[in-house]
Amino acid sequence: MPVHHLVEGPARAPTVVLAGSLGSTLSMWDRQVGALTEHFRVVRYDARGHGSSPVPPGPYSIDDLADDLAALLDTVGAPRAHIVGLSLGGMTAIRLAAREPQRVDRLVLACTTAAMGAPQAWAERAAVVRAQGPGALADAVATRWLTAAYRLEHPADVALLVSMIAATAAEGYASCCTAIEHMDLHADLARITAPTLVIGGRDDPSIPVSDQQLLAAAVRGARLRIVDGAAHLASFERPDVVNALLIDHLTAAGT
């Protein structure tokens, strides 16, 4: 399925694709673009059911989302690209990297996991969103995206993220919840051949450091970096640290 996307940076530079969190739009990566376009052609996009992308009827699967990412690579003329995925975007990236390893050059898995556990909780979340809309969850979700200290100091950022989540199409949000509910990517991890960096937020209440450690142990040769002072949306809360990690990993020579 064609998804809404932006392409920024030098046309002849290596391509890096940024895949975002459940409930986000491509604007969640605003704080990465300036740093990354010094080195890369940057492609960021709205997942199906989010932002300005189409909202097909659900349910969706992780394979559906990986299909969209593969199609996006074709659309932007990138047979092979670096992929950076955060949360749901990281799950999508795991699936694509395992399923179509020839398409992924270097891989970054940020604040993500191979399985979220408690499938019933995701079914319940989908039901709430279909009945009441994502706005019913927006405040709670944004609270998990940012540390308490950051929320206190940056109320405008909190309001921005709450609005982003609340504006997501109910069908899109709920159908992606179903994809997470039925997802188990543990078998995929050993099939990843791309040089991989795993990034976690030290204070992430959604996907704890232990999950990041499991990812890094299961993906051959993966490196793990934990970002202090960051919750689930580490790229938004600590762009200085995350951008440096991304550039270091994506510009590294060899494997």
Helices and strands as residue ranges (DSSP letters): E 5-8, E 15-19, G 26-29, H 30-36, E 41-45, H 62-75, E 81-86, H 88-99, G 101-103, E 104-110, H 119-132, H 135-145, H 148-153, H 155-166, H 170-181, H 186-189, E 196-201, H 209-218, E 223-227, H 234-237, H 239-250
